[in-house]
Amino acid sequence: MSELIPVLETFVADAEAGQPVALCTVVQTTGPTPQVPGASMLVRADGSTCGTLGGGCVEAEVKTRAYQFMRQAKSTLLGFDLDQEYGWDDGLICGGQMSIAVMPATPQTDLATLRAAIASARRGEAAHVPVIVEHEGRRLTYRLHLEVPPTLLVAGGGHVGQAVARLATELDFHVVVIDDRAEFAAAQRFPAGVECRVGDIGGTLRECPIHAGCYVVIVTRGHRHDAQALEAVIRRPAGYIGMIGSKRKSRLVLQGLAAAGVTPEQIERVHTPIGLDIGAVTVNEIAVSILGELIQVRRAHTPKLVEGPLEASAV
């Protein structure tokens, strides 16, 4: 689930309880910075925080100034040049610029919209929340998007599939493990939240809804099952399709699919041998290489988490 969810839930809870609280969000960056637009931190009445803006001097300064603004129930847009002034204490002088919106909860804050967005994100649906601040006599509105966890279909519940599923749950994937052997698709072998399906691997994959937000990892116990799994998904619009195996095995499987009418463009989409080339040997190392490739693909296609300012009206 998006790291923003607990931050927003705390914001709503504190606001409903009448406690001063401020949401601080990176809305724009230029050059190298410790965080990207969308990163958020909550500053609470007792001085505690939830979330992060990258740590260091900038985060400490934002915390101090946000605490002052939330006590006044005033919003603002803070700008930082990450030069020597904000770099020496951390040992890092990024050289970039950051704009951070500070939005305290006020009686005018639309908590219903925030609650609805949180509920949508919890259901795995796309959602966004408004971040509204006053700056230089203008009211600026930004749209902060909540990431929807992508679905990861793991074909094969053996040792590699188990390790991939375990690591993927920690990286905000909704994981579905498919195997035709009940003992390998058993819930007790996987972390809480992993969905296990027992059945013919190819047939079960064909029944799964697959869209651009789906990732498919094929790590079955043999050549035949890998080929069946790949055949079930290769013509469909998954965001990622990867298959484990040697270069020779991969070539044979792909040649068979080409002979069956799969187009060169569809074959080109398949990541095989699967994973980043990090010299992985052990099961856990192989899982890391696979998840590294998933992250690489995911982040290359992640839309901007912040849009705006969408409008600017006189205050």
C-alpha angles and dihedrals in degrees: 000000000000113000086230093068099077089042092054093042090055090047091054094044094050092045091051090049091053093246119145109251136159133202113217115195133178102234102170139015136182123195124345114347135164092245139024131232109288097041108129140189130189121217113202135201093259092052095255122131139213121203126007143257092201100287126250131080097331093055091046092050092047090050092052095046095041090054089056094047095047090053087056092042089233128136126216146171114238123202126202132188106203098218131118092309093066100023113058098072091052098040087235125105103183097179095215134111130243133195114201123190116215111201116178120197111258134170087266095056110119099232092167090063091049092049091049092050092049091050091050092050091049088056090052094253126135113262142164138193130210120246108198124187138165116236130171092343094312132104110229124196124201127185113225113198123211113219116239112221109248119234117247116200110199111196104203128033099211126117096295093043090050092051092046091050093048094051094041093057089059089052096056100262123140100229128209117183118200126193136149090224115079093208091058095046094048117135093226090066093061140055120269112281097034110126114221123201125187118203145083103327098222094042093047092050090052089056093052118095106242124193139151091287092060125094122197123203115186112201104146127154098261153012095265095051092045090053092049092049093048092047089055095057110022095090093048129088101254116157090228136012120185132172128195122226146085122303089253094052092045091051092051093049093048092046089054091051092047089054088052091057104268108150124241089243091057092047091049090061093063116101104215134188080035125234139028116303100252097137092259116185110160125064093253092048090051089051090051091051090051094048090046089059092046091052091048092054094041096052093045088061101035110123121229110287092210129046124186165298080275094179139005121202131174114265 
